[in-house]
């Protein structure tokens, strides 16, 4: 009995020591000025990357001023929103007291913040990416002009060229971020830039970017979350076999990998009923499906709708005439485990179940189907 009591006490001591090793909390205060007289301003966090479930804070604007305060465990990537009048680009919230200046006609820009990271780390980052930022601005201006010129109905060939240019800039952006992290491994701004990129899906180069960062950053709470997401995301890399998901059809039939073996090409499309960009592509998908379904093309839809949104899901399937296979990953449990956080996300799978493309555009998909499935079976 005495031995059992000692073992229980040791267990309690070990449990207490683990609790004592929880992340240390640091007080922060963010005092701001803005050229707006009234309104409620919101401070948004990358909620998955904070240890205390902090998602957002609200503060009233009084006499062009506002203030936020709370506790964080490490420098945090955040953004600020004011109704539909203003939204900032991401910036870094640090420990201690700091101030921020916002101008409502400078939406989507990094605001002026006087903390340690934003006055020393960010200027170096900004200078390093200046030339690339100019390229992005030119591309966005060109893209906007073409959309207006063609009344937002750009011909496929021009759209494909824009996509190639966009992809090329993304590759250059990622490569530059890697080189920057190799030179500046202690850059919190670069780390939170990686977090932002990862929210759009995994890319193999993100592993190298993460590994180039300092042990201090990688060992923080957010750093450990990034590490897990990178490991999870590797399962859906081009060249890997698509995994078996624990999701079922609306008639309770389980998802089965045999669908890939029965077809030459299969598009797996992750979506949800209230996602407008998801629904915007359904008309094009429906046309491609009708044209190529007899030539070895299949589509598998996987919805991440919440359990409470079953009616919305069924209504969208009927209204948008989604005649291809539909499965339901209730509440997105499986999808989240694979680090899929942006929608729509799609994967093109070959007959062996191997991923051959990720996030292929509808125009690119049409070209691929036309080349690969010219002859009817």
Number of C-alpha atoms within 10 A of each C-alpha: 6 7 8 9 10 11 12 12 12 12 12 12 12 12 11 11 11 10 10 10 8 11 14 11 14 14 13 19 17 21 16 17 17 18 14 16 11 15 15 13 21 18 17 17 20 19 15 13 20 19 17 13 11 16 14 14 15 16 15 16 20 15 12 15 18 20 18 17 14 14 15 21 20 20 20 22 24 19 21 22 18 18 10 6 11 16 23 20 14 21 22 22 26 25 21 16 15 16 15 16 14 23 16 15 11 13 16 14 14 18 21 14 21 17 19 15 18 21 12 12 18 19 12 15 18 13 11 14 14 11 10 15 15 11 12 17 11 12 16 14 11 12 18 12 13 18 14 11 11 10 9 11 11 15 12 14 12 13 19 17 11 17 17 13 13 16 12 11 17 13 12 13 15 17 15 16 23 24 14 20 23 18 12 17 21 18 22 24 24 22 25 22 15 18 21 14 14 20 14 14 20 23 17 12 13 21 16 15 22 23 15 19 23 17 12 10 19 19 12 17 16 24 20 14 16 24 17 12 21 21 13 16 20 16 17 22 18 18 13 14 16 22 14 11 16 15 22 17 16 14 8 10 10 15 20 13 14 11 17 24 14 15 20 19 29 23 23 23 20 24 23 26 20 13 12 12 12 16 18 12 13 15 13 13 19 16 12 19 18 12 14 19 18 14 18 19 22 23 25 19 20 26 23 24 20 17 13 10 16 14 10 15 21 13 13 15 15 11 9 13 12 18 13 15 15 19 22 26 23 20 16 22 13 16 19 15 13 21 23 23 17 12 18 19 18 20 22 22 27 21 16 16 22 20 24 17 17 18 17 17 14 17 16 17 17 19 14 13 18 14 10 14 17 10 11 9 7
